[in-house]
């Protein structure tokens, strides 16, 4: 019987979602549809205002990020390093309404590009976890990425 030793690296299989969605061209179509919904949905007015008027560079970054996140080419990390999503979004007030508007735009975009229903649901579950992690305002915001250096008597 062969057992792994502490020095044996674990093999992590890449996510199949990139290919299942249709590769980079599908991710580009997804990002285009996503921002089209962000521009047209009343519930997305607040999150759209967090972006520059010209979305060209924002779209390019999101395409690179999603390609990598879905298991495709690692161009995002090569150009930007670790995503550090909480840090990169920390200057924006993100509560439940903003999270839900972002998710509604992404859900509609996945529908627009014809994502297979099971993949659509899987991706929305993952998107929810990520979007919820970015909440920093309102009731029960996601926990801070930093930890207190000292505990007070009341916090124990």
Buried (B, 14 or more C-beta within 10 A) or exposed (E): EEEEEEEEEEEEEEBEBBEBBBBBEBBBBBBBBBBBBBEEBEBBEBBBEBBEEEBEEEBBBBBBBBBBBBBBBEBBEEEBEEBEBBEEBEEBEBBBBBBBBBBBBBBBBBEBBEBEEEBBEBBBEBBBEBBBBBBBEEEEBBEEEEEEEEEEEEEE
